[in-house]
């Protein structure tokens, strides 16, 4: 890889780290700020915060294919830089928000600008040889892990000083990243590989046509849907689950989630490349799904907190799945369609963000409530495992198909 391209890939890594760090920084303080605007009414604040999350995911669903298609038309560089700039300004707007409505508007804009992750994925596909793409996407996954480990911890410390300070820091990081990228990020998509922008391809429904045009691509996309849907069990009920079943406090819960992030960084940043090189993307993908199935089952059945800790390394193997999936999917489309492909992936991920939280919280409540036929607090994790079992069966079939 040439030096300019290496610098560009480093920038993409830093971009994803800083974007996820910025998102993570506000996690500890956003609920408290919403509650403050709701006059201290925790019940109403919880409902409103749930709406915040749903709308953010809806923006991802709608705008990820739009930004992906724009990057196929105008190039990756302007879309990435404008998104970084917009995200920074958006956080500053939330820091200054005088009312809940302004904060809500900021969250909408955040969902739109954060959809640039799809373009970052297209950039990696542009500059990375086909056989090394899984490792490139593993690097993006490692960047997610770094951001999620550091973000909430930093946000908690800053929020103790001032609930609005994390928004200022998140905004500053995004703006600095945009300025840094302006000088070091070259364009990855040559003009002769671009295609005209079309609203037919850029809307979430119309963009799915790309999946139908390429053999096996729809099946691979369905794997991504099942994976991301299952993964929402962590964000939706993990904190509630470990508090209810093991009596963990905030410190123990935070340490366990940090451990998940650290293991993710190790697996995606260190294991994906050698395993794909030795066993190929198909076997690595199936291994990742098997690790996820076993991990979720162990989570759901663990009677003690120690048992859950012992399950973390097994669960961490699931980090092998997504980079391998991305590598397989990018093989099936042309360079001029990589932005649209990543936009579709981002849109489908946003869709699971709309459905997943409600699905798993409802399952958790149903199996611990007074009318539960059987008391089974680990039911959401067993449901997640079942989703991955279905994904494993689909994966076994579709990954045997040729890429042409």
Beta strands, then each sheet from edge to edge (+ up, - down):
end
